[in-house]
Amino acid sequence: MALRFGNVSSTLDLAARGKRTGFFGIAHSDNRLAFSTIQSPLAVISNGDGPTVLVCGGNHGDEYEGQIIARRLYETLSPDALSGRLILAPALNMPAVQDANRVSPLDGGNLNRSFLGAGFMGPTQDIAGFIATHLIPKADLAVDIHSGGRQTNYVDTAYFCLSADVVQNQQTHELAQVMGLPYTMVVPAGDASGDFDSAAHAAGCAMISCELGGEGKVTRLALERGWHAVLRLLAHQGVLTPAAKDRLGIAPAPETTFLDLGDDVVYLTAQSYGMIEPLVGLGDEVAVGQPVALLRDMYNMDLPPQVFTSPRTGVVSIQKTSPMVTPGDHICVLCPMLSTAQLATQMAKAAP
């Protein structure tokens, strides 16, 4: 029986045992696509009873690590390596992937802000509705892999999106530690409405997302960190058999550093047109008052550079890729490190 939401549908059997691939198709008609279906790959590997893990990439079209990792999982794993089921969706927003851009060229939609539950409201919301209706509810754990895309560069980090549910927060905290990425950014509850994480939380599905590098390219280090992080999640969830874990050589998780992406985060923001000279690098720890960037006016060379200094201690967690800025552009984001006690306080406030 076909799975359908709005103008998105799939005939791939996600229930039967075995390994198979297909697609979910977006029926769309415009000046270029008068009579077409845009196909996004969808695959399943299943070996009977056990948990289900959904691994996704391509939520934004210019982010590539997740697309590679999901495809590599399909190439690497056979049904006898699993105790349960793995659903793989490497290119969630295929129109954006084909366009190599963050958002869809069909409707300008940002998929990670479109999980709003409405059908026949345009291609992007239909894709989100299909994922929320037919993929997330089948999963015990959903993994959504991001990067900074063409415009930004991130430290390799898990995303710990807080919710109002104590159990969900404990699950996500554990999953972030299992991933073992160098950093974990802690995001306030409800910070990004309509995102994948919120949809998974609403469905009662355990959820973890991450950011791996950026600049519209793939680095070997970020890719391998993401690959091993996902393998650790599959092993922790009980989807991989002991023999498969041994064959894949899954290493123990390194310790992760928790960062505050909440009230104490610092956005250094340009208020004029200019060119940025960075004075610090991604992942650097900065002190109060430390210069982190110079902004030179685009037109007047007589003006001295504007010096941006850090108002607090923190880690350079996100940087703008291009040195060219306009008013309102964030130059970089400085995240304070969270102690164990501070993290516990944030978790308690989110789910009183």
KEVEX-290382 format. One record per residue: x negated, y negated, z negated of N, C-alpha, C in turn; residue in one letter. Coordinates in steps of 0.2 Angstrom, whole numbers, plus 5000, padded with zeros to 4 digits. Each point is the difference from the previous one (the first is absolute). Example, Ala and Ser with C-alpha at 12.3 -4.5 7.8 and 13.67 -1.06 7.14 Angstrom:
<atoms>
493450284961500449945000499649945000A 500249955004499649944999500449954997S 
</atoms>
This chain:
<atoms>
499650065000500449945000499649945000M 500149955004499649945001500149964994A 499449974998500049954994500149935004L 500449964997500249935003500149954995R 499749945002500249944996500049945005F 500549975001500149945005499850035007G 499549975003499850025006499450045000N 499850034994499450045000500350084998V 499750045004500250074998499450055002S 500050064997499550055001500450075000S 499750055004500350075000499550044997T 499449984997499550044997500350044994L 499950065000500350044994499549994994D 500149974995499649994994500150054995L 500450055001500250054995499750075001A 499950025006499750075001499350004999A 499850064998499350014999499650005006R 499349985000499650005006499749935000G 499749995006499649945002500349985007K 500349935000500249985006500049925000R 500049985006500049935001500649975005T 500249944999500549985004500049925000G 500549974999500049925000500749984997F 500049944998500749964999500049955005F 500549995003500149965006500449944998G 499849945003500449944999500349985007I 500650005000500449985006500049935001A 499749975005500049935000500049975008H 500349955001500149975006499949935000S 499549985004499849935001499849995007D 499749945002499849995007499450045002N 499650034996499550055002500250074999R 500450014995500250074998500850005001L 500250005006500750005002500350074998A 499750055001500350074999499550054997F 499849984993499450044998500150024992S 499650054998500050024993499249994998T 499949964995499349994998499950064995I 499550045001499950064996499449994995Q 500250024994499550004994499950074998S 499350035000499950064998500250024993P 500350064999500250034994499850075000L 499750024994499850075000500250034993A 500050075000500150034993499650065000V 499750024994499750064999500350034994I 500350065000500450034994499850074999S 500050024994499950074998500450024994N 500749985001500450034994500149954994G 500250034995500149974994499449964997D 500149944998499549964997500249925001G 499649964998500149935000499949975008P 500349955001500049975007499649934999T 499549995004499749935000500049975007V 500249945000500149965006499449955001L 499650015005499449965001500149955006V 500049944999500149955006499549955001C 499949985007499649955002500349965005G 499749945002500349965005500649964998G 500149994994500549964997500049935004N 499349985000499949945004499550025006H 500149975006499750035006499349995001G 499749954996499349995000499650034995D 500250054996499750044995499950075002E 499450025000499950075003499850054996Y 499749994994499850064996500550054998E 500649984999500650044998500250045006G 499949975006500250035006499550065002Q 499449994998499550055001500150064995I 500149984994500050054994500650045001I 500649985002500650045001499850055006A 499749985005499950045006499550054998R 499549984996499550054998500250054996R 500549994996500350054995500450055005L 500349985005500450045005499550055003Y 499449975002499550045003499650054996E 500049984993499650044996500450064996T 500649984999500450054995500450055004L 500150064998500450055003500550024994S 500650035002500550014995499750054994P 499550045002499850044994499549964995D 499949945002499649964995500549964995A 500650015001500549964996500450054996L 500249974994500650034996500549945000S 500450005005500549945000500049975007G 500149945001500149975006499649935001R 499849995006499749935001500349975006L 500349944999500349975006499549945002I 499849995006499549955002500349965005L 500049934999500249955004499549955001A 499550015005499449965001500249935003P 500549995003500249935003500749984999A 500149984994500749984998500349955004L 499649955002500349945004499650015007N 500250045004499750015006500049945005M 500649965000499949945004499449954998P 499950004993499549964998499350035001A 500050075000499450035001499850005008V 500450005004499949995007499849935002Q 500249964996499849935001499449984996D 499750044996499449994996500149944995A 500649994998500249944996500350024993N 500149954996500250024993500850015000R 500449965004500750015001500250025007V 500650025000500350035006500149945005S 499850025007500149955005500750005002P 500450054998500750005002500549954997L 499849994993500549964996499649954995D 499350015000499649964996500150034993G 500250064999500250034993499350034997G 500049984993499450034996500350064997N 499850065002500350064997500050014993L 499549974997499950014993500449954996N 500449965003500549964997500750015002R 500150065004500650015003500450064997S 499850034994500450054997500649984997F 500549975003500649974998500650045000L 500050055004500650055000500549985005G 499949965005500549985005499850035007A 500550035003499950035006500249965006G 499850015006500149965006499949934999F 499449984996499849934999499449995003M 499850035006499449995003499550064999G 499550015005499650064999499650014994P 499849944997499650014994500450034994T 500649974999500450024994500350075002Q 500150025006500250075001499450054999D 499449985001499550044998499950014993I 500149954996499950004993500650044997A 500649995003500650044998499950075001G 499750025006499950075001499550034995F 499549974999499550024995500350014993I 500449954998500350004993500650055000A 500350025005500650045000499750085001T 499650015004499850065003499350034998H 499549964998499450024998499850004993L 500149944997499949994993500450044995I 500650015001500450054996499850075000P 499650025005499850075001499350014996K 499749944998499350014997500149994992A 499550044997499949994993499449944999D 499649995005499549955000500049975007L 500049935000499849975006499449965000A 499650005005499349975000500049955007V 500049944999500049955005499349975001D 499750015005499349985001499949935004I 499749954997500049935003499249995001H 499949945003499449975000500149925001S 499549965000500149935001500249985007G 500050045005500249985006499549955003G 500249975005499549955004499849944996R 500549984995500049934997499650004993Q 500050064997499750004993499650064999T 499650004995499550064998500150014993N 500150064998500250024993499450044997Y 499950004994499650054996500450065001V 499750065000500450065001500450014993D 500650005000500450004994500750035001T 500250044995500650024999500549954998A 500650005001500549954998500550034995Y 500049984994500450024994500649955000F 500550025003500649955000500450024994C 500149954995500350024994500850005002L 500450034996500750015000500349994993S 500650005000500449994994500150074996A 499750055003500050074998499450034997D 500050014993499450024997499750075003V 500450055002499750065003499749985006V 500349965004499749985007499349974999Q 500049964995499449964999499450054997N 500250054996499550054998499850045006Q 500550025004499850045006499549965005Q 500249945001499549965004499349994997T 500049984994499450004996499650065001H 500350055000499650075000499850015008E 500449985004499850015007499549965002L 499949934998499549965001499350034998A 500050034994499450034997499850065004Q 500550045003499950055004499649985006V 500349955003499749985007499349984999M 499849974994499349984999499749955005G 500449965002499749945004499649954996L 499649965002499649964996500449954996P 500649985002500449954997500750035000Y 500449974995500850015001500349934998T 500349975005500449944998500650014997M 500249974995500650014996500549945002V 500550025003500549955003500650004996V 500349944998500649994996500650035003P 500450024996500750035003500349955004A 500350025006500449965004499649955003G 499450015001499549945003500250005007D 500150065004500150005007500750035001A 500549975001500750035001500050035007S 500350065001500150035006499450045002G 499550014996499450045002500150074999D 499650045003500050085000500050024992F 499549974996500050024993500749994997D 500349955001500749994997500550055002S 500050015006500450055003499950074997A 499450024999499850064997500250004993A 499949954996500250004993500750004999H 500449975005500750005000500350075001A 499650045004500250075001499850054995A 499649984995499750044995499450045002G 499749985005499450035003499449974997C 499550044998499449984998499649965006A 499749954999499749965005499449974999M 499550005005499449964999499849985007I 499749945000499849975006499349974999S 499649995006499449974999499849965006C 499449964999499749965005499350025001E 499850015006499450035002499649955005L 499649954997499649965005500549955004G 499849995006500449955004499649985006G 500149945002499749965005500250045007E 500550035000500350045006499550055003G 499650034995499550055002500050064995K 499750055002499950064995499350004998V 499950004994499350024997500050074998T 499450035001499950074998500150014992R 499849954996500050004993500850004998L 500349955002500749994998500450065002A 499950035006500450065003499850064995L 499450014999499950064996500249994993E 500049944997500349994993500850025000R 500349985006500750015000500250075001G 499650035005500050085001500050044994W 499549994996499950044994500549984994H 500249935000500649984996500650045001A 500250015007500650035002499950084998V 499550035001499950074999500050014992L 499849954996500150014993500750004998R 500449955003500750004999500350065002L 499950035005500350075002499850054996L 499450004997499850064996500449994993A 500049934998500349994993500750015000H 500449995006500750025001500150075000Q 499550045002500150075000500250035007G 499949955005500250025007499450045003V 499449994999499450045002499950064996L 499950065003499850064997499349994997T 499950044995499350004997499550025005P 500150045005499550025005499949945005A 500549965001500049945004499649954997A 500149994993499649954996499350025001K 499850064999499350025000499749995007D 500450025005499749995007499949935002R 500449954997500049935002499549974996L 499750034994499549974996500349934997G 500650014997500249944996499749984994I 499749945000499549984994500549974995A 499850004994500349964994500149935002P 500549974997500249935001499549954997A 499649965003499749954997500449954996P 499849974995500449954996500249945004E 500649984999500249945003500049944996T 499949945002500149944996500749975002T 500349984995500749975001499949935000F 500449975005500049925001500749985000L 500049934997500749974999500149965007D 500650025003500249975006500749964997L 500049984994500649974997499949934998G 500249984995500049934998499349974999D 499550044999499349974999499650005007D 500350025005499650015006499949935003V 499549995003499849935003500050005008V 500449965003499949995007499749945002Y 499450005003499749945002500249985007L 500349945001500449995005499849935004T 499950005006499849945004500649965001A 499949934999500549955001499849955006Q 499550035004499949965006499750045005S 499949985007499850045005499250004999Y 499750065001499350004999499750075002G 499350004998499750075001499750014993M 500150074998499850024994499350035000I 499549994995499450034999500150044994E 500050075000500050034994499450004996P 500049994993499450014996500050064996L 500550045000500150064996500250065005V 499950064998500350055005500550044996G 500450045005500550054997499750044995L 500450004994499850054995499549964995G 499849945001499649974995500449984994D 499750004994500249974994499849935000E 500549964998499849925000500249984993V 499649954998500149964994500449945000A 500249974995500449945000499549945002V 500349975005499649945003499550025005G 500050065002499550025005500349985007Q 499549975004500349995007500150065004P 500550015003500250065004500049985008V 500149945002500149995007499949925001A 499849985006500049935002500550005006L 500349945000500549985006499849945003L 499850015007499749945003500649985005R 500149935000500549975004499950025008D 500550015003500050025007499749955005M 500249934998499949955005499549954997Y 499949994994499649944997499450034997N 499449995003499450034997499749964995M 500349944999499849954995500250024993D 500650045000500350024994499550064997L 499949994993499650064997500550064999P 499750065000500450064999500350004994P 500650035000500450014994499850064997Q 499950004993499750064997500650034996V 500150065001500550044996499650044995F 500349994994499750034994500550054996T 499850054997500450044997500249974993S 500750004999500249984993500050054995P 499850065002500050054994499550065003R 499950044995499650065002500550055004T 499750045005500450045004499650045005G 500350045004499750035006500349985006V 499549985005500249985007500450065003V 500650005000500450065002500350005007S 500149945003500349995006499649945003I 499850015007499749945003500449995007Q 500049945002500349995007499450025005K 500250035005499650025005499649945004T 500549965003499749955004499849944996S 499449965001499849944997500449945001P 500450015006500549945001500650004996M 500149944997500650004995500449945002V 500750004998500549955001500349994993T 500349944998500349994994500550064998P 499950034994500450054997499650075001G 499550005004499650075001499750024993D 500050064998499750024994499350025002H 499549974997499350025002499850064997I 500150014994499950074997500450004993C 500150064998500350024994499650024994V 500049974994499650034995500450034995L 499950064998500450044996499650014993C 500349994994499750014994500050084999P 499550024997500050074998500450014994M 500450064999500450024995499750054995L 500049994994499850054995500650055000S 499850064996500550054999500649974996T 499849954995500649974996500449955004A 499749965004500349965004500550035005Q 499750065003500550045005500650024996L 499950034994500550034996500549944999A 499849944998500549954999500449985006T 499750005006500349995006500650055002Q 499850064999500450065001500649994995M 499949994994500549994995500549945001A 499749955003500449945002500550025006K 499750035004500450025006500650054999A 499950044995500550054998500150004993A 500449944997500049994993500550064997P 
</atoms>
